[in-house]
Amino acid sequence: MPTWPNQLYIDGTWVDGAEGRTWTVVNPANGSTLAEVALASPADVDRAVRAARQAFDEGPWPRLDPLVRGRMLFRLSEKIRAKIDELALTDTLNVGKPIRDTTGFDIPCAADLFESYAGLPDKIAGKCYGTLPDNVTMQFREPMGVIAAIVPWNFPLTNAAIKLAPILACGNTVVLKPSEVSPLSALMLAELAHEVGIPAGVLNVIHGTGAEAGSALVSHPLVDKITFTGRHQTGVQMLEAAKIGMKGVMLELGGKTPSLVFPDAPIDHVVNGVITGIFYNLGQVCVAGSRLLVHEDLHDDLLERIVAKVQNLRQGDPTDPSNHLGCLATPQHLATVDQFVEGAKLEGARCVQTGTRSSDPRNCFYPPTIFDRVTSQMKIAREEVFGPVLSVLTFRNEEEAVRLANDCDFGLMANLWTADGTRALRIARHLKAGRVAINGGGALRPNVPVFGYKLSGIGAELGYEEAAHEYMNSKAVIYSLGTEKSPWPE
């Protein structure tokens, strides 16, 4: 069993919360207690932000040779890889995600992010504008300042790395607030950052509730930018908080990903892609493919194949590598998912796949569930369930497929399955989504930015040019070469 820090990491030291309160971190697979972790108050948040402010204004981090900054991030990636088993087990125990997933994707992805962004610092470049004979105009990029980073519980360490790798690569300091549900791997990451010598105050990790610690963090006047991943309702609160000090905001919010399947699609790949897209991590993924839009000619065959394969998925103890499916992250979230399912039945959707719910209130296992005969006006087709629930709709032609796909308030991602490359690119241009995956290939990569349309967000997560734009300030410098003074006001 891994050992976990149980304090706050502020200004390079481990400290108890100012009010001495703690939070019980629970294993959702069996209800057992994993740890008691210090709970941050607004006073602790203020201390963390001030430490980050001082480290940015007076410390070495923004002023380091970019190669030195990159080497530290690379060493951090190596530290993560050296502890992959402990970190993977931590996230598995903390949120009920199968160990095969945390070992195979989550923790390696976190290491990849730091390794990839370790190469960014000395590649960030400005520009030179214009060819006027009497001046040279340059654009400089400079680190932005103190960043408030708030991440959700569905990919604890990966989400932290998605924020921290580009923020730190660009020379900023940061206060990270992981979800109160899943703080353990973020605290372990702070330990590793300390070991590689990242200066005091550059990375601060506070554990607390959104209502208390989160609100105090995003409204703090010494914060320069908020970066948040989570529910779009909370994103609205981030925008409100950003008014204090006119902070920048980067929001990666919810999704309702459609998967459009045409008759010429490679059906075996589609079956695997659809199942992975909605049931990986039990649908607790912002880009979960929760809406299957299938051509009416293919509907019966595809649905039959999907249901047959889903029935062979193994669900159980998340620490058992033979299981495909673990459990949901909290009892509260399980109740929310169940409300969506019961509501879909009342609205007339036909449940074609479900399973037996555990009667033990101490665990959060929920069976993969599929609804057919869903219409685009049903709640289950419009709102983010964030659970293992697939809605199946049909279309007759390309125009109807695009209309159904876009008939949603979210636009984070879309999947498209067809052997016709021209049709694929034509439809991709019409889909209102920040990312479109054609015939699979939608895996997260550090160099590929994540954009959001409509309620799915503001700004870009990841990418290299995009990271520099999000986490650095730009300054125009106009250098006059003129030798004659201005005629005005002479």
C-alpha angles and dihedrals in degrees: 000000000000120000115234133204110245100192137075119269107224128159093349096307138092113243139172119243114274091242096043094237124145137199126221113233110207136201104234092203093068109000094247122145116254101179148336108237129191113260117223121229125199087267090058091048090052091051092050094048092048090050090052091047093052092045090054098042098041109011132092101247101088090040099048121117100268091235090058091051090049093050090056091052090048091052088050090055089053091050090054092051091049090056098038095125095050094044093046093050089047094057091041092054093041100051106013096249115153114264089230088065100043091047096040100041121355102059097034088050091053090052091047091053094055091043092050095048091045085077095052107073098076093040096062107110138179129215142244116225131206138348102248110153095225103049146030116218119198136182116218123195116213133178110272103222134238115010124198108211121190121182135183131237103251097087102014103182096026092053090049091051092048088060102034102044097062094033093056094038089058091055101255131135120232147200109208121200112189119196112283085234095060115024101133103090092042089056090048088052090055088055091053093047089053091051093054091052104252101168123259114274095019094099120026122176119197126180118211147116122289093236093055114019096025094050092047091050100050094043095048110122093220093060114100100192141011121217114185138174119191145069118357090232089062089045088063088057089052090056090051092050091048090070088077103087093353092267124191116247133209113183127185103184141166131322142200100195117200121209110206113202121190126195093255094055120123094258099199090054090045092055092053093041094051094046092048092044095057107023101041105110086002091286093300090135127109091225095043110151094236097156118062110194107188131177109254092239091060099037102097097044095044095046092048091052093047094049092048092052095044090055088061095054113113118229124186145083105021091215091061107093091208092068121092096194133044127176141286118273102247140010089241092057091046089056090051093051090048091053090056091050095049090045091053090055091052091050091056104259114147116236107218099167133031138122145220115293118225113250091210108104090201094073133060103212114148124180123238106264131197128192123196128192092040120162125209091246095061116105091235089060096046108039130060109257094181090204143091096289124123123195117204121206130169134221135192102208145005095270093053091047092055092045092052092045092052094042092098138085092235130073111174101123144349132196122213127192121192139118090223106094094190092053091046094056092041092054093042088061090055099045114100097222135113093227130029122191116199115204092344125304097121097130118137114262125181094230096050114082123225114224129184131212124203113343092355097088156283125268130000131297115211125347121115106249087035092053091052089050093048099043105031135065120232122220127191115216117193113199113194118215093181120124097193122079120238114275092224127114090015 
